[in-house]
Amino acid sequence: MIYVNFKAQSGTPDTAEWHKWRQRGIGGSDAIIIAAAEGLVEPPSWVRHINALFFEKRGYDCFKVQTNEAMRRGTELEPIIRERFERRTGIPLMPSFGECEFNRRIRSSFDGVSFDDRITEIKGSEKCYQRALLQEIPEYYTPQLAHQFLVYHGHPDTWRPDLVGYFCAGHPELEDIATVTYNSGQLQFLARKLLAAEERFIDSLRKNVAPAGGPRFMEFIEKIEPLIREKLAAEELVLGSKQTLVQAMSEGQRVDGFQLKQVTPKPKTDWRAIIEEVGATEDEIDRYRSKPVLAFNCSRAKLLDVPLKDAIGMYHGQVKRLAEAETQLKPVQEEAKVLMSSLGLDQLVGPYFSVVTRRGTPAYKRWWTERGIDKSIIARHTTDEESESSTLEALPA
């Protein structure tokens, strides 16, 4: 392996330099997406479409992955879990970064590597912890482990049979870890197929041809990406100045064409809990669903610190800009749905937009009426939201 130094205390340093390095190559989390696209593993719902990964690597803003709460929690837990692993096993670990010797675009950030070349992958989720207690590694993480072995140990045909690694999962709340030991023999077959798939993906990047949809998809993204960027920019300004106005105005106050209004959220019913309690099956619920639709979504929110006097003047212009951006985007949204259907693709998800096939929403009221479910069960799983929120309401002209 060719070592890369980021002087980090974590396998996810979250620095501009690290993100730039990661964006220019194929990492362990990317391997999961590539393996899923090749049918090597059954992906969980959070795994993105391979085209989303492709356009992220090509530098398209609307496909850049944004750090979410689960990712932040995992990064925070990583050093804690690593320390617990070291105390329990007596094996010191060092976060490391490197590139594959025979293809430097295949690279990896390692949560921990021992002095005798044992790789440790750290997860900070309760689900992984429960699986690790049973000495199981979730199948969808095996491409990540195989990828790490490719980077660190080279081509699968050269792996020694005694190479081992660790999958260590820590419970987010309990001060406990569970560790699964795996060996090179368990990953070798997958690694060979994964290597070929990663090299094909790298070739698609070099040729600038999307893995799914080819040139047609490239033309479509070139058209829609600037429209999405404009819509997001306009929406961000509107939401920011709106939030500033809400913070600055008092309840019921009227200012330049709008007033502040207090809103109490409606009661929320936990239908999943009711379904479980009465023992209903998914097939039964599916009979009450409306037809699935291919939906296009595009949104982003960010608080902007704008003085009230400026926000009032800016708000109206920003709303107009947003309306114009949405008007320009609308026909391309329809084109997105047609293109996805013609290519046989059921989803393309980026951080700020998605084209996905939505399952129809069940008609829950008709379901529980026809099934004769006691209303007390529904009442038990319905909560009144105590919090209140403020919103701006346009005054009549």
C-alpha positions in Angstrom: 0.0 0.0 0.0 1.1 3.6 -0.7 0.6 5.5 2.5 -1.0 9.0 2.5 -0.5 11.2 5.5 -3.4 13.4 6.8 -2.1 13.7 10.4 -5.6 12.6 11.7 -6.8 11.0 14.9 -9.7 9.5 13.0 -10.3 7.4 9.9 -12.7 10.2 8.8 -10.8 13.5 9.4 -13.4 15.7 7.6 -10.9 18.2 6.3 -10.9 19.8 2.9 -7.7 18.0 2.0 -9.2 14.6 2.9 -12.5 15.3 1.1 -10.6 16.3 -2.1 -8.4 13.1 -1.9 -11.5 11.0 -1.3 -13.4 12.6 -4.2 -10.7 11.7 -6.7 -10.7 8.0 -5.9 -12.8 5.0 -4.9 -13.1 4.5 -1.2 -14.5 1.8 1.1 -18.0 3.3 1.3 -18.0 3.7 -2.5 -17.3 0.0 -2.8 -20.7 -0.8 -1.2 -22.5 1.2 -3.9 -20.5 -0.3 -6.7 -21.0 -3.9 -5.4 -24.7 -3.2 -5.0 -25.0 -2.0 -8.6 -23.2 -5.2 -9.8 -25.6 -7.4 -7.8 -22.8 -8.6 -5.5 -24.7 -7.7 -2.4 -28.3 -6.8 -1.5 -28.1 -3.1 -0.6 -30.0 -1.5 2.4 -32.2 1.5 1.6 -29.6 4.1 2.3 -27.2 2.9 -0.4 -27.2 5.4 -3.3 -27.6 4.7 -7.0 -24.3 4.2 -8.8 -25.1 7.2 -11.1 -25.3 9.4 -8.0 -21.8 8.2 -7.0 -20.6 8.8 -10.6 -21.8 12.4 -10.7 -20.4 13.1 -7.2 -17.0 11.9 -8.4 -17.3 14.1 -11.5 -17.8 17.1 -9.2 -21.5 17.9 -9.7 -22.6 20.0 -6.7 -26.1 18.5 -6.5 -24.6 15.1 -5.8 -22.1 16.0 -3.1 -22.8 13.9 0.0 -23.6 16.1 3.0 -22.8 14.9 6.5 -25.9 13.7 8.4 -26.5 12.9 12.0 -25.7 9.2 11.7 -22.4 10.1 10.1 -21.5 12.7 12.7 -22.4 10.2 15.5 -20.2 7.5 13.9 -17.3 9.9 13.6 -17.7 10.9 17.3 -17.9 7.3 18.5 -15.0 6.1 16.4 -12.1 7.1 18.8 -14.1 5.9 21.8 -14.8 2.5 20.3 -11.2 2.2 19.1 -9.9 2.9 22.6 -12.3 0.2 24.0 -11.0 -2.3 21.4 -7.4 -1.6 22.3 -8.1 -2.0 26.0 -10.0 -5.3 25.5 -7.6 -6.9 23.0 -4.3 -5.3 23.8 -3.9 -4.5 20.1 -2.9 -0.8 19.5 -4.5 0.7 16.4 -3.6 3.7 14.2 -5.9 5.5 11.8 -4.3 5.2 8.4 -4.9 6.3 4.8 -3.5 4.7 1.6 -3.8 3.9 -2.0 -3.6 0.6 -3.9 -0.2 0.0 -5.4 -1.5 -1.3 -8.7 -4.2 1.3 -9.1 -3.9 4.5 -7.0 -7.5 5.6 -7.6 -8.5 2.6 -5.4 -7.9 4.0 -1.9 -9.1 3.7 1.6 -9.4 5.5 5.0 -8.8 2.9 7.7 -10.4 3.4 11.2 -7.5 1.4 12.6 -4.5 -0.8 11.5 -2.3 -2.7 13.9 1.5 -2.9 13.7 1.2 -6.4 12.4 -1.1 -5.4 9.5 -4.5 -6.3 11.0 -7.3 -4.0 9.7 -10.1 -2.9 12.0 -13.3 -1.4 10.7 -15.3 0.4 13.4 -19.1 1.0 13.4 -21.1 2.9 16.0 -24.6 1.7 15.5 -26.8 -0.5 17.7 -27.8 -2.6 14.7 -24.2 -3.5 13.9 -23.5 -4.1 17.6 -26.4 -6.6 17.8 -25.2 -8.4 14.7 -21.6 -8.5 16.0 -22.8 -10.0 19.3 -24.0 -12.9 17.2 -20.6 -13.0 15.4 -22.2 -11.7 12.2 -21.1 -9.0 9.8 -23.9 -7.3 7.8 -23.5 -8.6 4.2 -23.7 -5.1 2.8 -20.5 -4.1 4.7 -18.4 -7.0 3.2 -17.5 -5.0 0.0 -16.1 -2.3 2.3 -13.9 -4.9 4.0 -12.9 -6.5 0.7 -12.0 -3.1 -0.6 -9.8 -2.4 2.4 -7.9 -5.6 1.9 -7.4 -4.7 -1.8 -5.9 -1.4 -0.9 -3.7 -2.7 2.0 -2.8 -6.2 0.9 -2.8 -5.9 -2.9 -4.4 -8.1 -5.5 -6.6 -10.9 -4.1 -4.5 -13.6 -5.9 -1.5 -12.6 -3.7 -3.2 -12.6 -0.3 -1.7 -14.9 2.3 -4.3 -17.3 3.9 -3.4 -16.1 7.4 -4.5 -12.5 6.9 -7.1 -11.4 9.4 -9.2 -8.3 10.1 -11.7 -7.1 12.7 -15.2 -5.8 12.4 -15.8 -3.9 15.7 -19.2 -2.4 16.6 -19.9 -0.2 19.6 -23.3 0.4 21.1 -24.1 4.2 20.9 -25.4 4.2 24.5 -23.9 1.1 26.3 -20.2 1.2 27.1 -19.7 -2.0 25.3 -18.3 -3.3 22.0 -18.6 -6.6 20.0 -15.9 -7.8 17.6 -16.0 -10.2 14.7 -12.8 -11.7 13.4 -12.7 -12.4 9.6 -9.9 -13.7 7.3 -8.7 -13.2 3.8 -10.3 -16.5 2.6 -13.8 -15.2 3.4 -13.3 -12.1 1.2 -11.1 -13.4 -1.7 -13.9 -14.4 -4.1 -15.9 -11.2 -3.5 -12.7 -9.1 -3.8 -11.9 -10.4 -7.3 -15.4 -9.5 -8.6 -15.3 -6.2 -6.7 -11.9 -5.2 -8.2 -13.2 -5.8 -11.7 -16.4 -3.7 -10.9 -14.3 -0.9 -9.5 -12.0 -0.8 -12.5 -15.1 -0.6 -14.8 -16.4 2.3 -12.7 -13.1 4.1 -12.9 -13.1 3.6 -16.7 -16.6 5.1 -16.8 -15.2 8.2 -15.0 -12.3 8.4 -17.4 -14.6 8.2 -20.4 -17.2 10.5 -18.7 -20.1 8.1 -19.4 -22.6 7.4 -16.7 -22.7 3.7 -15.7 -26.5 3.6 -16.1 -28.1 5.4 -19.0 -24.8 6.4 -20.8 -24.8 9.5 -23.0 -28.5 10.2 -22.6 -28.1 10.5 -18.8 -25.1 12.7 -19.2 -27.0 15.1 -21.4 -29.9 15.2 -19.0 -27.7 15.9 -16.0 -25.9 18.7 -17.9 -29.3 20.2 -18.5 -30.9 19.8 -15.0 -27.8 20.5 -12.8 -27.7 24.3 -13.2 -31.5 24.5 -12.8 -31.3 22.6 -9.6 -28.4 24.8 -8.4 -30.5 28.0 -9.1 -33.6 26.6 -7.4 -31.6 25.6 -4.3 -29.9 29.0 -4.1 -33.3 30.8 -4.4 -34.9 28.5 -1.8 -32.0 29.0 0.6 -32.4 32.8 0.4 -36.2 32.6 0.9 -36.0 30.3 3.9 -33.1 32.2 5.4 -34.8 35.6 5.3 -38.1 34.0 6.4 -36.4 32.6 9.4 -34.9 35.9 10.2 -38.3 37.6 10.1 -39.8 35.0 12.3 -37.1 35.5 14.9 -37.4 39.3 14.8 -41.2 39.7 14.7 -43.4 39.3 17.7 -46.6 37.1 17.7 -49.3 38.7 15.6 -47.2 41.5 14.4 -47.9 42.8 10.8 -45.0 44.0 8.7 -45.0 45.0 5.1 -47.5 42.5 3.7 -47.2 39.6 6.1 -47.9 38.7 9.7 -46.4 36.2 12.2 -48.7 33.3 13.2 -48.3 30.6 15.8 -49.0 27.1 14.6 -49.6 24.1 16.8 -48.7 20.8 15.0 -51.5 18.3 14.5 -51.7 15.1 16.6 -49.4 12.4 15.2 -50.5 8.8 14.9 -47.9 6.0 14.9 -49.5 3.7 12.4 -46.5 1.3 12.3 -47.0 0.6 16.1 -50.7 0.0 15.5 -50.0 -2.4 12.6 -47.6 -4.3 14.8 -50.0 -4.4 17.8 -52.9 -5.8 15.8 -50.7 -8.2 13.9 -51.4 -6.9 10.4 -49.2 -8.0 7.5 -47.6 -5.8 4.8 -49.7 -7.5 2.2 -52.8 -6.5 4.0 -51.7 -2.8 4.3 -50.6 -2.8 0.6 -54.2 -3.4 -0.5 -55.0 0.0 0.9 -52.1 1.9 -0.8 -52.6 4.3 -3.6 -50.7 3.6 -6.8 -47.0 4.2 -6.7 -45.8 7.4 -8.5 -42.4 8.6 -9.7 -41.8 11.8 -7.8 -39.2 14.5 -8.1 -38.0 16.4 -5.0 -35.5 19.2 -4.6 -35.0 21.2 -1.4 -32.4 22.6 1.0 -32.8 24.9 4.0 -30.1 27.1 5.7 -30.5 29.9 8.2 -29.1 33.2 7.0 -28.2 36.0 9.4 -29.9 38.9 7.6 -31.0 42.1 9.5 -34.8 42.5 9.6 -35.0 45.7 7.6 -33.0 44.1 4.8 -34.9 40.8 5.0 -38.2 42.5 4.5 -37.0 44.1 1.3 -35.3 41.0 0.0 -38.0 38.6 0.8 -40.4 39.5 -1.9 -37.7 39.5 -4.6 -36.4 36.1 -3.4 -39.9 34.6 -3.5 -40.2 35.8 -7.1 -36.8 34.3 -8.0 -37.7 31.0 -6.4 -41.0 30.9 -8.4 -39.1 31.5 -11.6 -36.6 28.8 -10.8 -39.3 26.3 -10.0 -41.1 27.2 -13.3 -37.9 26.5 -15.3 -37.3 23.3 -13.4 -40.8 21.9 -13.8 -40.6 20.6 -17.4 -37.2 19.1 -16.7 -38.7 17.3 -13.7 -41.2 15.6 -16.0 -38.3 14.7 -18.4 -36.5 13.1 -15.5 -39.4 10.8 -14.8 -39.7 9.8 -18.5 -36.0 9.2 -18.7 -35.8 7.1 -15.5 -38.7 5.0 -16.7 -37.3 4.4 -20.2 -34.0 3.3 -18.6 -35.7 1.0 -16.2 -34.2 2.9 -13.2 -36.4 3.3 -10.1 -34.3 5.8 -8.2 -31.6 8.4 -8.4 -31.0 10.2 -5.1 -28.6 13.1 -4.4 -28.3 15.2 -1.2 -30.6 17.9 -2.6 -32.9 16.1 -5.1 -34.3 12.7 -5.8 -36.2 10.9 -8.5 -37.7 7.9 -6.7 -40.7 5.6 -7.1 -42.8 6.3 -4.1 -45.0 3.6 -2.7 -48.6 4.8 -2.4 -49.7 6.0 1.1 -52.1 3.6 2.7 -55.6 4.8 3.4 -55.2 4.0 7.1 -58.7 5.3 8.2 -60.4 3.0 5.7 -58.2 0.1 6.8 -58.9 0.3 10.5 -62.6 0.9 9.9 -63.0 -2.2 7.7 -60.8 -4.2 10.0 -62.9 -3.1 13.1 -59.9 -1.9 15.1 -60.8 -0.5 18.5 -60.4 3.2 18.6 -58.7 3.0 22.0 -55.7 1.4 20.2 -55.5 4.3 17.8 -55.8 6.8 20.7 -53.0 5.0 22.6 -50.7 5.5 19.7 -51.6 9.1 18.9 -49.6 11.9 20.5 -50.4 15.5 20.8 -47.4 17.6 19.9 -46.6 20.0 22.8 -44.2 22.2 20.8 -45.4 25.1 18.8 -43.8 26.7 15.8 -44.1 30.2 14.2 -44.7 30.8 10.6 -45.1 33.8 8.3 -48.5 34.2 6.6 -49.0 36.5 3.6 -51.7 39.1 4.3 -54.6 39.5 1.8 -53.9 41.9 -1.0 
